Amino acid sequence: MPERPNEQSPEALELATLRKTNAELTQKSATRKARIGELEASIGTLTTAKSDAEARIKALTIDAPVNELCESISVAPQALRSAMESDYKIEIREGVLTLLDPTDGMPVVQDGKAVPFTADSIKALLLGSKDEAKKKLYNAIIIANKASGAIGETNTRRGTGAPSRQQFGLGMSMK
């Protein structure tokens, strides 16, 4: 049977279908490549934002409390922090600041218990060091006690601890 001029052969129909499918796949590929390019470009921004966020979290959760502790027990807080960080690793474990042994990553133990991250515990740990050079350093920079020797003017008769007031006549008192 002769073919009509309007009709296409099955091979021609299949070829047209394949060309159409190829064009669709090429378009999808180009779209995906463009999206990949966009995502790769945003990686740098996201990485920077992640690093900034991690730095802020560390500053708030570790650096601030460690600096506060060092300032409360030392005359040279930066030196104390450097010395502590050379001997111990400070991390948050289960939501609590913890001193860790850098060799095994386990919490520092004193008297069979993990050393709590408090001023008195840290002071006792550092001043009780077995290394004489470190002990000498810690003795030089850690405040032994907070007594200043000053005598305060407080009203101790009433037990309020409020400063005494001076009377200037006419029943008016001035602080």
matplotlib code that plots the C-alpha trace (Angstrom):
import matplotlib.pyplot as plt

x = [0.0, 1.3, 1.6, -0.3, 1.6, -0.1, 0.7, 4.1, 5.8, 6.1, 9.8, 9.2, 6.7, 9.2, 11.9, 9.7, 8.9, 12.5, 13.5, 10.7, 11.8, 15.5, 14.6, 12.6, 15.5, 18.0, 15.9, 15.6, 19.3, 20.0, 17.5, 19.2, 22.7, 21.6, 20.1, 23.3, 25.3, 23.0, 23.3, 27.1, 27.2, 25.2, 27.5, 30.1, 27.5, 26.1, 29.5, 30.4, 27.1, 27.6, 31.1, 29.8, 27.0, 29.3, 31.7, 28.8, 27.6, 31.0, 31.5, 28.2, 28.3, 32.0, 34.1, 31.9, 31.6, 35.3, 36.3, 34.0, 35.4, 39.0, 38.2, 36.6, 39.6, 42.7, 44.6, 45.7, 42.6, 44.1, 47.2, 45.0, 42.8, 45.9, 47.4, 44.1, 43.6, 47.2, 46.4, 42.7, 40.1, 36.9, 33.6, 29.9, 28.9, 25.2, 24.6, 27.3, 30.7, 33.2, 37.0, 38.4, 41.7, 43.1, 44.7, 41.6, 38.8, 37.3, 36.2, 38.9, 38.4, 39.4, 38.6, 36.7, 34.3, 34.3, 35.4, 32.5, 33.0, 32.8, 35.3, 36.2, 36.5, 38.7, 40.8, 41.3, 42.2, 44.7, 46.4, 46.6, 48.6, 51.4, 53.6, 55.7, 56.2, 52.4, 51.6, 54.0, 52.3, 48.8, 49.9, 51.1, 48.0, 45.1, 43.5, 43.9, 40.8, 38.6, 39.4, 40.5, 41.2, 39.0, 36.5, 33.1, 30.7, 27.6, 24.9, 25.3, 23.0, 19.9, 21.4, 20.4, 23.8, 22.6, 25.0, 24.4, 22.7, 23.7, 21.2, 21.3, 18.5, 14.8, 14.2, 15.6, 18.2, 20.7, 22.4]
y = [0.0, 3.3, 5.9, 9.1, 12.3, 13.5, 10.4, 9.8, 6.5, 5.0, 5.6, 9.3, 9.5, 7.8, 10.1, 13.2, 11.8, 11.2, 14.7, 16.2, 14.1, 15.0, 18.7, 18.4, 16.6, 19.1, 21.9, 20.1, 19.6, 23.3, 24.3, 21.9, 23.1, 26.7, 25.7, 23.8, 27.0, 29.1, 26.6, 26.4, 30.2, 30.3, 27.7, 30.4, 32.7, 29.9, 28.7, 32.2, 32.6, 29.2, 30.1, 33.5, 31.8, 29.1, 31.9, 33.8, 30.6, 29.8, 33.4, 33.3, 29.7, 29.2, 32.3, 34.6, 32.2, 31.3, 34.9, 35.8, 32.9, 33.9, 37.6, 36.5, 34.4, 36.0, 39.2, 38.3, 36.8, 36.4, 34.7, 32.3, 31.5, 30.8, 28.6, 26.7, 26.2, 24.8, 22.2, 21.5, 21.6, 23.5, 22.2, 22.1, 18.6, 17.9, 21.6, 22.2, 23.7, 21.0, 20.8, 17.9, 16.1, 16.9, 13.5, 11.4, 13.9, 12.7, 15.1, 16.1, 14.2, 15.3, 13.3, 10.8, 13.3, 15.5, 19.0, 21.4, 24.6, 26.9, 29.4, 27.5, 24.2, 25.5, 27.5, 24.3, 22.3, 24.7, 25.5, 21.8, 21.1, 18.5, 20.3, 22.8, 25.3, 25.4, 25.6, 28.6, 30.3, 29.7, 30.9, 34.1, 34.9, 33.4, 35.6, 33.8, 35.5, 38.5, 40.2, 43.7, 44.7, 47.8, 48.5, 49.4, 51.8, 49.8, 49.9, 46.6, 47.3, 46.8, 44.0, 45.6, 46.3, 49.7, 52.7, 54.9, 58.2, 61.6, 63.8, 67.5, 68.8, 69.5, 65.8, 65.4, 62.8, 62.7, 59.7]
z = [0.0, -0.9, 1.9, 1.7, 1.7, 5.0, 6.9, 8.5, 8.9, 12.3, 12.2, 11.5, 14.4, 16.7, 15.6, 16.3, 19.8, 20.5, 19.4, 21.6, 24.6, 23.9, 23.9, 27.2, 28.8, 27.5, 29.0, 32.3, 32.4, 31.7, 34.5, 36.9, 36.0, 36.6, 40.0, 40.9, 40.1, 42.4, 45.2, 44.8, 45.0, 48.2, 49.9, 50.6, 52.2, 54.3, 55.4, 56.5, 58.3, 60.0, 61.2, 62.5, 64.4, 65.9, 67.0, 68.7, 70.4, 71.7, 72.9, 74.8, 76.1, 76.8, 76.5, 78.6, 81.6, 81.5, 81.3, 84.2, 86.3, 85.5, 86.4, 89.7, 90.9, 89.3, 89.2, 85.7, 84.0, 80.6, 81.9, 84.0, 81.0, 78.8, 81.5, 82.0, 78.3, 78.0, 80.7, 80.1, 77.4, 78.2, 76.6, 77.2, 78.1, 78.8, 79.0, 81.6, 81.3, 81.9, 82.3, 80.2, 80.1, 76.6, 76.3, 76.6, 76.5, 79.8, 82.6, 85.1, 88.3, 91.8, 94.9, 92.7, 91.3, 88.2, 89.0, 88.8, 86.9, 89.9, 91.1, 94.3, 92.6, 89.8, 92.3, 94.5, 91.4, 90.1, 93.4, 94.1, 91.0, 91.4, 88.8, 90.9, 88.0, 87.3, 91.0, 91.3, 88.4, 89.7, 93.2, 91.6, 89.6, 91.6, 94.4, 97.7, 99.2, 98.7, 102.0, 101.5, 105.1, 104.8, 107.5, 106.1, 107.7, 108.1, 110.7, 112.4, 115.4, 113.3, 111.3, 108.0, 106.8, 105.6, 105.8, 108.8, 108.1, 109.4, 111.1, 110.2, 112.3, 111.6, 111.4, 107.9, 107.3, 104.4, 103.0]

ax = plt.figure().add_subplot(projection="3d")
ax.plot(x, y, z, "-o")
ax.set_aspect("equal")
plt.show()
